[in-house]
Amino acid sequence: SLPIKPSLERIDNQIMRLTRLISEMLDLSRLEEKKLELQKEKFCIHDLVEHTVQDIKLTNTQHEMKILHSCRCEIFADKDRIGQVLINFITNAIKYSPQREHVEIHISKVEEDKVAVSVRDKGIGIDEKDQKKIFKRFYRIGGESEETYSGFGIGLYLANEIIHRHNGEIIVQSKKGKGSDFSFVLSKVSDEIKGNGK
């Protein structure tokens, strides 16, 4: 009998990649025409991380994804767009950790009024000279790594734009061959207190 399940999974993954590419291209044109609007709402960042990780686990069963949080809080932001940034960071971490190593997502308080979401991997890492360039539109790292880094082009450029439009910042810490830590920092609206009935 034909191995139908693996074939269907491959097709499904290709469709997801194409869909993501198409939506990124659309977002790119919206950005250029200054039509990328933010639909802001108040939501729990921890819940968004949990749901996003659960969704990604459905298609990336070989990677262990661990959520570590030291705070639980609400932010006022465009939930879908922040989710998009998160998906980009996690899928990059998976893509550039080919040895099936685990990925960690940290949620932590920064200063008194900010929250950081960090995606850490033990993958191939990024040279210091390339760390600023990866956020440029269509930037591809040349030389031997060109094939490996071909997917960076649009996703990180969009992620950077989305976070900047939220008056936040992206921080990259990486060492070649040691892994990467991609974080975004946003203002928090309120700390969520468990058991308050809300």
C-alpha positions in Angstrom: 0.0 0.0 0.0 1.1 3.6 -0.7 2.4 5.6 2.3 -0.5 8.1 2.0 -0.2 9.7 5.5 3.4 11.1 5.1 2.5 12.3 1.6 -0.6 14.2 2.9 1.5 15.6 5.8 4.1 16.9 3.3 1.4 18.4 1.1 -0.2 20.0 4.2 3.1 21.5 5.2 3.7 22.9 1.7 0.2 24.5 1.7 1.0 26.1 5.1 4.3 27.4 3.8 2.7 28.8 0.7 -0.1 30.4 2.6 2.3 32.0 5.0 4.4 33.3 2.0 1.3 34.7 0.3 0.1 36.5 3.4 3.6 37.9 4.0 3.7 39.2 0.5 0.3 40.8 1.0 1.5 42.4 4.3 4.6 43.6 2.5 2.5 45.5 -0.1 0.2 46.8 2.7 3.3 48.1 4.5 4.5 49.9 1.4 1.2 51.5 0.8 0.9 52.3 4.6 -2.3 50.3 4.8 -1.2 47.8 7.5 -3.7 48.5 10.2 -3.5 47.3 13.8 -6.6 45.9 15.4 -5.7 46.4 19.1 -7.4 44.6 22.0 -6.5 43.6 25.6 -5.4 40.0 25.9 -3.2 37.7 28.0 0.2 37.3 26.4 0.7 33.9 28.1 -2.5 32.5 26.6 -1.4 33.6 23.1 2.0 31.9 23.6 0.3 28.7 24.8 -2.2 28.6 21.9 0.5 29.4 19.3 2.8 26.7 20.6 -0.1 24.1 20.6 -0.8 25.0 16.9 2.8 24.7 15.9 3.2 21.3 17.7 0.5 19.9 15.3 2.9 20.2 12.4 6.3 20.0 14.2 6.0 16.9 16.3 9.8 16.2 16.4 10.7 19.4 18.3 10.1 19.8 22.0 8.8 23.3 22.8 8.9 24.4 26.4 7.2 27.5 27.8 8.8 29.1 30.8 7.1 32.1 32.4 7.9 34.3 35.3 4.9 36.6 34.8 1.4 36.4 33.6 0.1 39.7 32.2 -2.2 41.5 29.7 -1.1 43.6 26.8 -3.0 46.0 24.5 -2.0 45.0 21.0 -3.0 43.4 17.7 -3.4 39.7 18.8 -3.1 38.3 15.2 0.0 40.4 14.4 1.8 39.5 17.6 0.9 35.9 17.0 2.4 36.3 13.5 5.7 37.5 15.1 5.7 34.6 17.5 5.1 32.0 14.8 7.9 33.6 12.8 10.4 33.4 15.7 9.4 29.8 16.7 9.4 28.4 13.1 12.8 30.0 12.5 14.1 28.5 15.7 12.8 25.0 14.6 14.2 25.5 11.0 17.7 26.5 12.2 17.9 23.7 14.9 18.1 20.7 12.5 19.2 18.3 15.2 15.7 18.1 16.6 16.7 19.9 19.7 14.2 21.7 22.0 13.1 25.3 21.7 12.3 27.4 24.8 9.8 30.2 24.9 10.3 32.6 27.9 7.8 35.1 29.1 9.3 37.6 31.6 8.8 41.0 33.1 11.2 43.7 32.0 11.3 46.7 34.2 8.0 47.5 35.9 5.8 48.1 32.9 7.1 45.8 30.1 7.0 42.2 29.1 9.4 40.2 27.0 8.7 37.1 25.0 12.0 35.3 24.1 12.4 32.3 21.7 15.6 30.4 22.4 17.2 27.6 20.3 20.5 25.7 20.4 20.7 25.8 16.6 23.3 27.1 14.1 23.3 30.7 15.4 23.9 33.9 13.5 27.2 35.7 13.0 27.3 39.1 14.8 27.9 41.0 11.5 24.7 39.5 10.1 22.4 40.1 13.1 21.3 43.6 12.1 21.0 42.7 8.4 18.5 39.9 8.8 15.7 42.4 9.5 16.2 44.1 6.1 13.7 43.3 3.4 14.7 40.3 1.2 18.2 40.1 2.9 19.9 36.8 2.3 23.1 35.8 4.0 25.6 35.0 1.2 28.3 32.4 0.9 27.9 28.8 2.2 25.0 29.7 4.4 22.8 31.2 1.6 20.8 28.0 1.1 20.2 27.7 4.9 19.1 31.3 5.3 16.9 31.6 2.2 13.7 31.7 4.4 14.7 34.8 6.4 13.8 37.4 3.8 10.3 38.6 4.5 9.3 37.2 7.9 11.8 39.0 10.1 11.4 42.3 8.2 7.6 42.1 8.9 8.1 41.0 12.5 10.3 44.0 13.0 7.8 46.4 11.4 4.9 45.0 13.5 6.8 45.3 16.8 7.9 48.8 16.0 4.4 49.8 15.2 3.5 48.6 18.7 6.3 50.9 20.1 8.2 47.8 21.1 11.6 46.5 20.3 13.2 43.3 19.1 16.4 42.1 20.7 18.7 39.4 19.2 21.4 37.5 21.0 23.2 34.9 19.1 26.5 33.2 18.6 27.5 31.2 15.5 27.1 27.5 16.3 25.7 28.1 19.7 22.1 29.1 19.0 19.9 32.2 19.1 17.6 34.2 21.3 15.0 36.3 19.6 12.9 38.5 21.9 10.3 41.1 21.5 9.5 43.6 24.3 6.1 45.3 24.7 4.3 47.4 27.2 2.0 45.6 29.5 -1.4 46.9 30.5 -2.0 45.0 33.7 -0.8 42.0 35.7 -3.3 39.2 35.6 -4.2 37.9 39.0 -5.3 34.3 39.1 -8.6 33.5 40.7 -10.0 37.0 40.5 -13.0 35.8 38.4 -12.0 37.8 35.3 
